[in-house]
């Protein structure tokens, strides 16, 4: 009789495990490929929209609403041959696809971003008002801002 008392199955016990999480409202920019500046026939424009030019790319991810995007143009080239920075005006623009769709927005104009992933193409143009761009390597930076 004692053996039957000790071999009876135990009653099952259950409980619940709670999981909590929090995603903060943020905007993250990941730069993809750098842009390439091509030249026009008159050699007074270097631009990612000219022949042989390529837009720079970035991915912007937002986890909240109320974020805006814009770009700013450089004041000068980071790298340029002698005379390459003389009489130069810069301009930038951007286009977007994904949760935000935009086409050729002037860089200084802010655009609202949707919630999620936006793919951005950034373009830069440098125009020389007098003369031509001298031969050599040129490097410039466009700042993409999400705020």
C-alpha positions as CSV (number, residue, x, y, z in Angstrom):
1,X,0.0,0.0,0.0
2,X,2.9,2.4,0.6
3,X,4.2,1.9,-2.9
4,X,1.1,3.1,-4.5
5,X,1.0,6.3,-2.6
6,X,4.6,7.3,-3.6
7,X,4.3,6.4,-7.3
8,X,1.2,8.5,-8.1
9,X,2.0,11.2,-10.7
10,X,2.6,14.8,-9.5
11,X,0.1,17.5,-10.4
12,X,1.3,19.8,-13.2
13,X,2.2,23.4,-12.3
14,X,2.1,26.2,-14.8
15,X,2.9,29.9,-14.8
16,X,3.3,32.7,-17.4
17,X,6.6,34.4,-18.4
18,X,6.1,38.0,-19.4
19,X,8.3,39.7,-22.0
20,X,8.5,43.5,-22.4
21,X,10.3,45.6,-25.0
22,X,10.7,49.1,-26.1
23,X,11.7,50.5,-29.5
24,X,12.9,54.1,-29.3
25,X,11.9,56.6,-32.0
26,X,15.1,57.0,-34.0
27,X,16.4,57.7,-37.5
28,X,19.5,55.7,-38.7
29,X,21.5,56.5,-41.9
30,X,23.7,53.9,-43.5
31,X,25.8,55.1,-46.3
32,X,25.9,52.7,-49.3
33,X,28.0,53.4,-52.3
34,X,29.9,56.7,-53.0
35,X,29.0,58.9,-55.9
36,X,31.0,59.5,-59.0
37,X,31.4,62.9,-60.7
38,X,31.3,62.9,-64.5
39,X,32.0,65.9,-66.7
40,X,30.0,67.8,-69.3
41,X,31.3,68.5,-72.8
42,X,32.5,72.0,-71.9
43,X,34.4,70.7,-68.8
44,X,32.9,73.4,-66.6
45,X,30.5,71.0,-64.7
46,X,31.3,68.0,-62.5
47,X,28.2,66.2,-61.6
48,X,26.8,62.8,-60.6
49,X,24.1,63.4,-63.2
50,X,26.5,63.9,-66.1
51,X,27.6,61.1,-68.4
52,X,29.8,58.6,-66.4
53,X,28.4,60.1,-63.2
54,X,26.8,58.0,-60.5
55,X,24.6,59.0,-57.6
56,X,25.7,58.2,-54.1
57,X,23.4,55.9,-52.1
58,X,22.2,55.6,-48.5
59,X,19.5,53.8,-46.6
60,X,17.5,55.7,-44.0
61,X,15.5,53.7,-41.4
62,X,13.0,55.4,-39.1
63,X,11.3,53.8,-36.2
64,X,9.0,56.8,-35.4
65,X,7.2,59.5,-37.1
66,X,8.1,63.2,-37.5
67,X,11.5,62.8,-39.1
68,X,12.6,64.9,-42.0
69,X,15.5,64.5,-44.5
70,X,17.7,67.0,-46.3
71,X,21.2,67.4,-47.7
72,X,23.8,70.1,-47.5
73,X,26.3,71.0,-50.1
74,X,30.0,71.4,-49.6
75,X,31.6,74.9,-49.6
76,X,34.7,73.5,-51.4
77,X,36.2,70.3,-52.6
78,X,38.1,68.2,-50.0
79,X,40.6,67.3,-52.7
80,X,41.1,69.3,-55.9
81,X,44.1,70.2,-58.1
82,X,45.3,73.8,-58.1
83,X,42.6,76.1,-59.4
84,X,40.0,73.4,-59.1
85,X,38.1,75.3,-56.3
86,X,38.2,78.7,-58.0
87,X,34.8,80.1,-59.1
88,X,32.8,76.9,-58.2
89,X,29.2,76.7,-57.1
90,X,27.9,73.5,-55.6
91,X,24.3,72.1,-55.5
92,X,22.9,68.8,-54.3
93,X,19.6,67.0,-54.7
94,X,18.1,63.7,-53.6
95,X,15.5,61.1,-54.7
96,X,14.0,58.4,-52.5
97,X,12.2,55.1,-52.8
98,X,10.7,52.7,-50.3
99,X,8.3,54.0,-47.6
100,X,9.1,57.5,-48.8
101,X,9.0,58.4,-52.5
102,X,10.7,61.6,-53.8
103,X,12.2,62.7,-57.1
104,X,15.0,65.2,-57.6
105,X,14.4,67.3,-54.4
106,X,16.7,70.3,-54.0
107,X,19.1,69.3,-51.3
108,X,18.3,72.1,-48.8
109,X,14.6,71.4,-48.9
110,X,13.5,69.1,-46.0
111,X,11.2,66.2,-46.8
112,X,9.1,64.2,-44.3
113,X,10.1,60.6,-44.0
114,X,7.7,57.6,-43.7
115,X,8.0,55.0,-41.0
116,X,10.4,52.2,-42.1
117,X,13.1,51.9,-44.8
118,X,13.8,54.6,-47.4
119,X,16.5,54.2,-50.1
120,X,18.1,57.5,-51.0
121,X,20.1,58.5,-54.1
122,X,22.1,61.6,-53.5
123,X,23.5,63.8,-56.4
124,X,26.1,66.5,-56.4
125,X,26.9,69.1,-59.0
126,X,29.8,71.5,-59.1
127,X,29.7,74.3,-61.7
128,X,32.7,76.5,-62.6
129,X,31.6,80.0,-63.6
130,X,34.8,80.9,-65.3
131,X,37.1,78.5,-67.2
132,X,37.2,74.8,-67.0
133,X,38.0,72.3,-64.3
134,X,41.8,71.5,-64.5
135,X,42.8,67.8,-64.8
136,X,43.2,65.9,-61.6
137,X,41.3,64.2,-58.8
138,X,38.3,65.8,-57.1
139,X,36.6,64.7,-53.8
140,X,33.6,66.4,-52.2
141,X,31.2,65.4,-49.4
142,X,27.4,65.9,-49.2
143,X,25.9,65.6,-45.8
144,X,22.6,63.7,-45.5
145,X,20.6,64.8,-42.5
146,X,17.7,63.1,-40.8
147,X,16.2,65.1,-37.9
